[in-house]
Amino acid sequence: MNVHHFADLIIDYLNEEDFGITIHISDERDELLDTGGGLLKARNFLDGHEPFVACNVDVISSVDLKKAIEYHDLHNSLATLIVRKRETSRYFMFDENMALSGWKNMETGEEKISNDGFSQSKPWAFSGIQILSPSIFNLIIEQGKFSIVPLYLRLAKTHKIMGYPDISNFWLDLGKPGQISIAEKYLLDEQV
């Protein structure tokens, strides 16, 4: 788990509770590194033989991660992005096989094309959840603080970056205060 804001509180909480698993801390108190930089900093914890899941801290979802990991393995993907059909201004673009072909900002019209599949691609909203093969670390040339989006767009030119369509019944970005009460109600109703 990477920590930045209220890091001491999070670390104290993790030390007080027994979750039945080993939790390692990647400390970003000095500088928030964005998703790409954060994953690279945590490489020592993630670099192995099995794929791993990375999830934005402000996302709650009912996606079936077991099925998503099976999809990732089936497609022998470098990365599998969990995507949904939802309204946003920026979309990853996927071809008919759900291979990443680019990115598009619907408000400005800006496009970033990764491969020839872009012209026939469809927009999907990224959910903030991804499954990565550890071999991705050998392909990262970026350093310090960086977004993972340009990395995926660069790697999609030569590697398999797949989209996994999430059709589960619940996904929520908790970045707005009003969303927290919706998440609390969902968790109580589902008795998670």
Secondary structure, DSSP 8 states (H G I E B T S, - for coil): -EE-TTHHHHHHHHHHS--SS----EE-SS---HHHHHHHHTHHHH-SSS-EEEE-TTEEE---HHHHHHHHHHTT-SEEEEEE----SEEEEE-TT-BEEEEEETTT--EEE-SGGGGG-EEEEEEEEEEE-GGGGGG----SS--HHHHHHHHTTTS-EEEEE---S-EEETTSHHHHHHHHHHHHHHT-
